[in-house]
Amino acid sequence: KVELALSNDLDIIFCFGEELFERKSNNHFQVVKNQLENTVLKLDRHLWRKIVLAYEPIWAIGTGETATPEQAQEMHEFIRKCILESYDKTTSENVSILYGGSIKPSNATEIFSKKDVDGGLIGGASLDAKDFQLIIKANSSL
């Protein structure tokens, strides 16, 4: 799907992440690495300008569970490391990596302040105009 979209000159947001049992079994890094290696890490470097990554821990979407800002940062840093190992420093630093695991007004500022989190892929909170506005303000205040 990724290659098809890119070959048709589309920009993509590639969403990926682990299940709760994979995180609890401490296998979450390998799961995410496999997802990246089987898709975007196969691509030519020049295509990365058309890709935005969105780390979405499946266990934190619509479940009431939320990753801590530290967990989000840890995974985003790991993702950049995977890109660095496959490409180069410029590619790993320039790709946007969004966090998509239940961002709310109450956690947005802390998540967005993390070094390797470039923004959010907002789901359910975008349905409430006030919540969405607060999340936007949290991001723009940094």
MIPABA-398529 format. One line per 3 residues: number of its first residue (from 1); their letters; for each residue x, y, z of N, C-alpha, C. Coordinates in nm, 3 decimals. Example, Ala and Ser with C-alpha at 12.3 -4.5 7.8 and 13.67 -1.06 7.14 Angstrom:
<rs>
1 = as = 1.319:-0.569:0.780:1.230:-0.450:0.780:1.320:-0.330:0.780  1.285:-0.225:0.708:1.367:-0.106:0.714:1.290:0.003:0.787
</rs>
This chain:
<rs>
1 = kve = 0.083:-0.120:0.000:0.000:0.000:0.000:0.087:0.126:0.000  0.193:0.122:0.080:0.283:0.237:0.088:0.346:0.263:-0.048  0.401:0.158:-0.108:0.466:0.174:-0.238:0.367:0.218:-0.345
4 = lal = 0.246:0.164:-0.342:0.143:0.202:-0.439:0.108:0.349:-0.425  0.087:0.395:-0.303:0.055:0.536:-0.280:0.167:0.626:-0.329  0.290:0.592:-0.294:0.404:0.675:-0.334:0.424:0.672:-0.485
7 = snd = 0.401:0.558:-0.549:0.418:0.550:-0.695:0.311:0.630:-0.768  0.203:0.663:-0.699:0.098:0.747:-0.756:0.108:0.890:-0.706  0.227:0.927:-0.661:0.262:1.063:-0.620:0.177:1.114:-0.503
10 = ldi = 0.138:1.025:-0.415:0.065:1.065:-0.295:0.162:1.076:-0.178  0.139:1.171:-0.091:0.210:1.176:0.036:0.135:1.083:0.132  0.207:1.023:0.226:0.140:0.928:0.314:0.168:0.958:0.461
13 = ifc = 0.073:0.920:0.542:0.092:0.911:0.687:0.087:0.762:0.717  0.201:0.708:0.758:0.211:0.565:0.786:0.193:0.543:0.936  0.083:0.476:0.972:0.050:0.450:1.112:0.090:0.308:1.149
16 = fge = 0.148:0.293:1.267:0.196:0.164:1.313:0.204:0.165:1.465  0.210:0.048:1.524:0.221:0.038:1.669:0.191:-0.101:1.717  0.213:-0.122:1.846:0.203:-0.255:1.904:0.074:-0.273:1.984
19 = elf = 0.041:-0.400:2.005:-0.071:-0.439:2.091:-0.026:-0.437:2.237  -0.120:-0.437:2.329:-0.087:-0.432:2.472:-0.006:-0.554:2.516  -0.042:-0.673:2.468:0.033:-0.793:2.509:0.178:-0.787:2.461
22 = erk = 0.202:-0.721:2.348:0.339:-0.708:2.297:0.420:-0.612:2.385  0.356:-0.508:2.432:0.424:-0.416:2.523:0.449:-0.484:2.657  0.348:-0.550:2.709:0.363:-0.614:2.841:0.466:-0.727:2.839
25 = snn = 0.485:-0.789:2.723:0.585:-0.896:2.712:0.722:-0.838:2.674  0.731:-0.706:2.675:0.857:-0.635:2.647:0.908:-0.663:2.506  0.815:-0.685:2.414:0.849:-0.714:2.275:0.815:-0.597:2.184
28 = hfq = 0.772:-0.485:2.242:0.720:-0.373:2.163:0.822:-0.312:2.069  0.948:-0.304:2.108:1.048:-0.247:2.018:1.067:-0.335:1.895  1.074:-0.465:1.915:1.093:-0.555:1.800:0.972:-0.552:1.708
31 = vvk = 0.852:-0.545:1.764:0.730:-0.538:1.683:0.733:-0.414:1.594  0.764:-0.300:1.653:0.768:-0.175:1.577:0.879:-0.179:1.473  0.995:-0.230:1.511:1.106:-0.241:1.415:1.066:-0.328:1.296
34 = nql = 1.000:-0.441:1.323:0.954:-0.528:1.214:0.855:-0.456:1.123  0.763:-0.379:1.182:0.666:-0.306:1.101:0.737:-0.206:1.010  0.836:-0.138:1.062:0.912:-0.041:0.982:0.994:-0.112:0.875
37 = ent = 1.062:-0.219:0.912:1.148:-0.291:0.817:1.067:-0.351:0.702  0.946:-0.391:0.728:0.863:-0.453:0.625:0.794:-0.351:0.535  0.810:-0.224:0.564:0.742:-0.120:0.484:0.838:-0.007:0.449
40 = vlk = 0.839:0.095:0.530:0.908:0.220:0.494:1.060:0.210:0.492  1.119:0.121:0.569:1.265:0.110:0.569:1.318:0.040:0.445  1.229:-0.004:0.357:1.268:-0.064:0.229:1.277:0.040:0.118
43 = ldr = 1.229:0.159:0.144:1.212:0.260:0.040:1.341:0.335:0.010  1.349:0.391:-0.111:1.461:0.478:-0.146:1.456:0.603:-0.060  1.572:0.651:-0.025:1.583:0.768:0.064:1.505:0.889:0.013
46 = hlw = 1.506:0.912:-0.117:1.439:1.032:-0.171:1.288:1.032:-0.147  1.229:0.917:-0.120:1.085:0.909:-0.095:1.045:0.956:0.044  1.142:0.966:0.134:1.111:1.004:0.272:1.053:1.144:0.284
49 = rki = 1.074:1.228:0.186:1.016:1.364:0.191:0.864:1.358:0.177  0.810:1.244:0.136:0.666:1.227:0.114:0.600:1.144:0.225  0.675:1.117:0.332:0.626:1.028:0.437:0.622:1.099:0.572
52 = vla = 0.512:1.082:0.642:0.500:1.120:0.783:0.471:0.990:0.858  0.542:0.968:0.966:0.518:0.850:1.048:0.427:0.886:1.165  0.340:0.794:1.201:0.252:0.814:1.316:0.257:0.688:1.402
55 = yep = 0.324:0.700:1.515:0.330:0.589:1.610:0.200:0.589:1.690  0.123:0.481:1.674:-0.005:0.466:1.741:-0.007:0.334:1.818  0.029:0.337:1.945:0.019:0.212:2.020:-0.128:0.168:2.023
58 = iwa = -0.155:0.055:1.964:-0.293:0.009:1.948:-0.365:0.002:2.082  -0.293:-0.034:2.185:-0.351:-0.048:2.318:-0.394:0.085:2.378  -0.351:0.196:2.320:-0.385:0.327:2.376:-0.487:0.401:2.291
61 = igt = -0.554:0.332:2.201:-0.652:0.397:2.114:-0.792:0.356:2.157  -0.866:0.450:2.209:-1.005:0.427:2.246:-1.025:0.329:2.361  -0.921:0.303:2.438:-0.931:0.206:2.546:-0.930:0.271:2.683
64 = get = -0.898:0.399:2.687:-0.880:0.466:2.814:-0.738:0.454:2.866  -0.661:0.362:2.808:-0.518:0.348:2.840:-0.442:0.455:2.763  -0.340:0.510:2.823:-0.258:0.610:2.756:-0.112:0.584:2.786
67 = atp = -0.029:0.594:2.684:0.115:0.585:2.708:0.159:0.707:2.786  0.255:0.689:2.871:0.312:0.805:2.940:0.394:0.885:2.839  0.414:1.013:2.865:0.500:1.091:2.776:0.639:1.028:2.762
70 = eqa = 0.688:0.967:2.869:0.819:0.902:2.865:0.816:0.780:2.772  0.708:0.704:2.775:0.695:0.589:2.684:0.688:0.636:2.540  0.615:0.743:2.515:0.607:0.798:2.379:0.745:0.843:2.332
73 = qem = 0.816:0.917:2.415:0.950:0.964:2.379:1.044:0.847:2.353  1.039:0.748:2.440:1.128:0.632:2.426:1.107:0.563:2.291  0.981:0.546:2.250:0.953:0.480:2.123:0.990:0.570:2.005
76 = hef = 0.961:0.698:2.015:0.996:0.789:1.905:1.148:0.794:1.886  1.221:0.795:1.995:1.368:0.793:1.987:1.415:0.663:1.920  1.353:0.552:1.956:1.386:0.423:1.896:1.358:0.424:1.745
79 = irk = 1.245:0.482:1.706:1.209:0.490:1.564:1.314:0.569:1.487  1.356:0.683:1.542:1.462:0.762:1.476:1.591:0.681:1.464  1.621:0.603:1.566:1.742:0.518:1.562:1.731:0.416:1.449
82 = cil = 1.615:0.356:1.431:1.594:0.259:1.322:1.615:0.325:1.186  1.565:0.447:1.172:1.581:0.519:1.045:1.728:0.554:1.024  1.795:0.600:1.129:1.937:0.632:1.121:2.018:0.510:1.078
85 = esy = 1.990:0.395:1.134:2.063:0.273:1.100:2.041:0.231:0.955  1.924:0.262:0.899:1.893:0.222:0.761:1.929:0.329:0.658  1.935:0.454:0.701:1.959:0.564:0.607:2.073:0.651:0.658
88 = dkt = 2.040:0.766:0.713:2.143:0.859:0.761:2.082:0.955:0.862  2.168:1.037:0.921:2.126:1.130:1.026:2.024:1.231:0.973  2.048:1.283:0.854:1.957:1.383:0.797:1.816:1.326:0.781
91 = tse = 1.807:1.206:0.726:1.675:1.144:0.708:1.607:1.122:0.843  1.682:1.072:0.939:1.621:1.043:1.070:1.578:1.169:1.143  1.651:1.278:1.124:1.615:1.404:1.191:1.503:1.478:1.120
94 = nvs = 1.492:1.462:0.988:1.395:1.541:0.912:1.257:1.478:0.901  1.245:1.348:0.924:1.113:1.286:0.914:1.027:1.331:1.033  0.901:1.358:1.005:0.807:1.392:1.112:0.751:1.263:1.170
97 = ily = 0.759:1.253:1.303:0.702:1.137:1.372:0.597:1.190:1.470  0.472:1.157:1.440:0.359:1.199:1.522:0.327:1.092:1.625  0.264:1.134:1.734:0.215:1.040:1.833:0.063:1.034:1.820
100 = ggs = 0.009:0.913:1.811:-0.134:0.899:1.791:-0.204:0.812:1.894  -0.158:0.812:2.015:-0.218:0.725:2.116:-0.298:0.801:2.219  -0.414:0.845:2.184:-0.505:0.911:2.278:-0.449:1.039:2.339
103 = ikp = -0.420:1.134:2.253:-0.379:1.266:2.302:-0.504:1.341:2.345  -0.495:1.399:2.464:-0.606:1.474:2.523:-0.552:1.608:2.572  -0.640:1.702:2.604:-0.591:1.829:2.659:-0.505:1.809:2.783
106 = sna = -0.535:1.707:2.862:-0.462:1.685:2.987:-0.320:1.632:2.969  -0.289:1.573:2.853:-0.154:1.519:2.834:-0.080:1.578:2.714  -0.147:1.663:2.637:-0.089:1.713:2.512:0.040:1.791:2.532
109 = tei = 0.041:1.885:2.625:0.161:1.968:2.644:0.281:1.883:2.678  0.264:1.789:2.769:0.378:1.707:2.810:0.425:1.615:2.697  0.333:1.557:2.622:0.373:1.471:2.510:0.441:1.553:2.402
112 = fsk = 0.382:1.666:2.364:0.439:1.748:2.258:0.573:1.809:2.296  0.603:1.818:2.424:0.731:1.877:2.467:0.847:1.779:2.454  0.819:1.653:2.428:0.926:1.554:2.417:1.005:1.575:2.288
115 = kdv = 1.135:1.558:2.299:1.230:1.589:2.192:1.196:1.524:2.058  1.159:1.399:2.058:1.140:1.326:1.933:0.995:1.316:1.887  0.904:1.379:1.960:0.762:1.382:1.921:0.737:1.511:1.844
118 = dgg = 0.703:1.497:1.716:0.688:1.614:1.629:0.545:1.667:1.620  0.452:1.602:1.685:0.313:1.645:1.681:0.223:1.528:1.711  0.095:1.546:1.685:0.000:1.442:1.718:-0.092:1.408:1.603
121 = lig = -0.135:1.284:1.600:-0.240:1.239:1.511:-0.362:1.227:1.601  -0.447:1.327:1.597:-0.555:1.340:1.694:-0.679:1.266:1.644  -0.730:1.177:1.727:-0.848:1.099:1.691:-0.971:1.149:1.761
124 = gas = -1.014:1.075:1.862:-1.139:1.105:1.932:-1.148:1.244:1.988  -1.037:1.298:2.037:-1.040:1.433:2.096:-1.071:1.540:1.992  -1.053:1.509:1.864:-1.083:1.608:1.761:-1.234:1.624:1.740
127 = lda = -1.312:1.533:1.794:-1.458:1.541:1.779:-1.520:1.644:1.872  -1.449:1.682:1.975:-1.494:1.785:2.068:-1.415:1.912:2.038  -1.484:2.014:1.988:-1.416:2.136:1.943:-1.331:2.200:2.053
130 = kdf = -1.382:2.204:2.175:-1.305:2.265:2.285:-1.179:2.185:2.315  -1.192:2.053:2.322:-1.074:1.969:2.347:-0.972:1.986:2.236  -1.018:1.985:2.113:-0.928:1.998:1.998:-0.856:2.132:2.002
133 = qli = -0.928:2.236:2.035:-0.868:2.369:2.045:-0.761:2.372:2.155  -0.787:2.309:2.267:-0.688:2.303:2.375:-0.563:2.226:2.334  -0.582:2.120:2.257:-0.468:2.042:2.209:-0.385:2.126:2.112
136 = ika = -0.451:2.197:2.024:-0.379:2.285:1.929:-0.301:2.391:2.005  -0.362:2.450:2.106:-0.292:2.551:2.187:-0.172:2.490:2.258  -0.186:2.367:2.306:-0.074:2.300:2.374:0.044:2.285:2.280
139 = nss = 0.018:2.250:2.156:0.125:2.232:2.059:0.187:2.365:2.018  0.104:2.466:1.999:0.156:2.595:1.953:0.228:2.672:2.063  0.208:2.632:2.188:0.273:2.703:2.299:0.418:2.659:2.319
142 = l = 0.460:2.556:2.249:0.597:2.504:2.268:0.696:2.570:2.174
</rs>
